[in-house]
Amino acid sequence: MSGLSTVNNLRDVKAKNKDGTTSLRVGLTEIEGDTLPTIPVLVTNNDPYCCAIAGETISAIKAIVQSVGNVLLAEPDTYSNATVLGISITSATASSEIKYKKAGELYDTSLNFPLNDPLYLGAEGLITNVAPVSGFRTRVGHSLGVGGMMIQIEEPIEL
């Protein structure tokens, strides 16, 4: 089983917020004896989002990838850079917390695509309805019309 890690400790915490909503925090805390930072998954009013530490300045509504200890803007140039973790829903500077969604509906005025258009990863984490012709194509979802998208992240395909 070379290359695989053993999970020694998985932690889930559910909490009731003051406003009556429920939050859920899920995270690995240890793999093969090494303590890891917990990446929480928060659920508020049935709208799940995750939190991570940004490794660079990231704007809202950008595709991001997991890096060592943080998240970075996704790029369609290599398989690992095109393996999208989620779509940022807040902006952040390097070393600060960023919120992102991995699936489901996302609404923002910057999303301006025709209804049902497939959406892809573009350069610097851009979400676009133009499929790339070189590098890797990662479909991140489809448009719900002006102001919305359905996040459905797929595995990158090499072109």
Backbone torsions as a table, in degrees:
resi	resn	phi	psi	omega
1	MET	NA	40.5	-179.7
2	SER	-61.7	138.5	178.6
3	GLY	87.0	-8.4	178.8
4	LEU	-100.6	144.7	178.4
5	SER	-101.4	151.8	176.2
6	THR	-100.9	127.9	178.0
7	VAL	-82.9	121.9	-179.9
8	ASN	-100.0	-22.6	-174.6
9	ASN	-153.2	119.2	176.7
10	LEU	-117.9	129.3	-174.2
11	ARG	-121.5	126.8	173.4
12	ASP	-122.0	131.1	179.5
13	VAL	-130.1	126.3	178.3
14	LYS	-113.2	132.2	-177.2
15	ALA	-135.5	146.8	175.3
16	LYS	-92.9	124.6	-179.9
17	ASN	-83.9	161.9	179.9
18	LYS	-60.3	-30.6	-178.3
19	ASP	-85.1	5.9	176.8
20	GLY	92.6	-6.6	177.9
21	THR	-82.7	167.7	179.7
22	THR	-114.9	137.8	176.1
23	SER	-115.1	143.1	177.8
24	LEU	-125.8	126.3	178.5
25	ARG	-115.2	124.2	-178.8
26	VAL	-124.0	134.2	178.3
27	GLY	-168.8	148.5	171.5
28	LEU	-81.9	135.1	178.4
29	THR	-112.7	-14.7	-179.0
30	GLU	-154.1	131.6	172.8
31	ILE	-132.8	124.0	-179.1
32	GLU	47.0	44.0	173.9
33	GLY	84.4	-8.2	179.0
34	ASP	-94.7	130.5	177.8
35	THR	-78.3	135.0	-179.2
36	LEU	-116.6	151.0	172.4
37	PRO	-68.8	140.4	178.6
38	THR	-79.6	130.6	173.6
39	ILE	-99.8	107.5	-174.2
40	PRO	-75.6	150.8	170.6
41	VAL	-115.9	116.6	-177.3
42	LEU	-105.7	135.9	177.9
43	VAL	-119.6	114.7	-179.9
44	THR	-126.1	120.7	-178.7
45	ASN	52.7	44.8	178.6
46	ASN	60.9	24.1	179.3
47	ASP	-120.2	88.5	-174.0
48	PRO	-73.6	138.0	170.8
49	TYR	-143.4	161.2	-177.6
50	CYS	-115.9	161.9	176.7
51	CYS	-125.0	145.9	176.8
52	ALA	-152.7	175.7	176.0
53	ILE	-99.7	128.3	179.2
54	ALA	-75.0	136.4	176.9
55	GLY	-92.8	-4.2	178.8
56	GLU	-160.1	174.2	176.0
57	THR	-69.5	126.6	-178.1
58	ILE	-130.8	129.4	176.3
59	SER	-84.2	164.2	174.6
60	ALA	-68.7	154.4	178.1
61	ILE	61.4	50.9	174.6
62	LYS	-129.0	147.4	175.3
63	ALA	-77.7	137.0	-178.4
64	ILE	-126.6	158.6	177.3
65	VAL	-125.0	155.4	175.8
66	GLN	-79.6	134.2	174.2
67	SER	-122.4	-171.4	179.5
68	VAL	-74.4	105.1	176.6
69	GLY	80.3	0.2	-179.9
70	ASN	-160.7	-174.9	176.3
71	VAL	-121.2	150.7	-178.6
72	LEU	-131.6	166.5	174.3
73	LEU	-64.7	136.6	177.3
74	ALA	-75.2	153.2	178.1
75	GLU	-140.3	143.0	180.0
76	PRO	-86.5	25.1	-174.9
77	ASP	-91.5	-32.8	177.4
78	THR	-132.9	163.3	-179.5
79	TYR	-58.9	-47.6	-177.6
80	SER	-66.5	-37.4	178.4
81	ASN	-72.2	-21.3	-178.8
82	ALA	-98.2	0.0	178.2
83	THR	-85.1	88.4	-171.3
84	VAL	-70.9	130.6	176.3
85	LEU	-83.9	-42.5	-177.5
86	GLY	-177.7	-173.4	179.2
87	ILE	-115.0	125.3	-179.3
88	SER	-64.7	138.2	177.1
89	ILE	-113.9	-5.8	170.6
90	THR	-132.1	167.1	173.6
91	SER	-100.3	161.6	179.7
92	ALA	-157.9	153.4	171.3
93	THR	-96.3	167.5	-179.9
94	ALA	-54.3	136.9	178.0
95	SER	73.9	10.4	176.0
96	SER	-113.3	165.6	-176.2
97	GLU	-75.1	140.6	175.3
98	ILE	-129.6	144.5	176.4
99	LYS	-104.8	144.1	-179.9
100	TYR	-148.6	160.4	176.9
101	LYS	-114.8	143.6	179.1
102	LYS	-100.8	-21.3	-177.2
103	ALA	-162.6	162.7	175.1
104	GLY	98.5	-173.4	-177.5
105	GLU	-77.1	142.3	176.5
106	LEU	-136.1	130.0	-179.2
107	TYR	-120.5	130.2	178.1
108	ASP	-161.0	143.2	-177.8
109	THR	-65.3	-18.9	179.4
110	SER	-75.8	-14.3	179.0
111	LEU	-83.3	111.9	-173.3
112	ASN	-137.5	71.0	-178.1
113	PHE	-124.3	151.9	176.6
114	PRO	-60.3	146.7	-179.5
115	LEU	-51.5	132.1	176.7
116	ASN	70.0	5.0	174.7
117	ASP	-61.9	135.6	173.2
118	PRO	-67.5	144.7	-178.9
119	LEU	-118.2	140.6	-173.3
120	TYR	-128.8	163.6	171.4
121	LEU	-75.2	129.5	173.8
122	GLY	-113.9	-175.1	179.8
123	ALA	-59.4	144.2	177.4
124	GLU	55.8	36.1	175.5
125	GLY	77.8	5.1	-179.4
126	LEU	-62.3	140.6	173.2
127	ILE	-98.1	125.3	-174.3
128	THR	-138.6	158.0	174.8
129	ASN	-98.3	9.4	177.4
130	VAL	-102.6	115.2	-179.6
131	ALA	-68.8	135.1	177.9
132	PRO	-67.1	155.4	-179.2
133	VAL	-110.5	-4.2	176.6
134	SER	-144.6	166.0	-178.9
135	GLY	79.6	-122.6	-179.6
136	PHE	-129.3	140.4	176.9
137	ARG	-106.1	120.2	175.8
138	THR	-120.4	114.4	174.9
139	ARG	-81.1	128.8	-177.6
140	VAL	-107.9	-4.2	178.8
141	GLY	151.9	-155.7	176.6
142	HIS	-144.0	160.0	-177.1
143	SER	-76.3	141.5	172.1
144	LEU	-101.0	16.3	-176.3
145	GLY	99.0	-173.8	-177.0
146	VAL	-57.8	124.2	175.4
147	GLY	91.1	3.7	-178.0
148	GLY	-151.4	156.8	174.1
149	MET	-147.3	154.0	171.5
150	MET	-102.8	118.4	179.5
151	ILE	-81.9	119.6	176.0
152	GLN	-143.9	85.1	-172.5
153	ILE	-77.4	130.9	179.1
154	GLU	-111.4	165.5	177.8
155	GLU	-69.8	143.3	178.5
156	PRO	-63.6	146.4	175.5
157	ILE	-117.7	127.2	178.8
158	GLU	-74.4	133.2	-178.2
159	LEU	-99.8	NA	NA
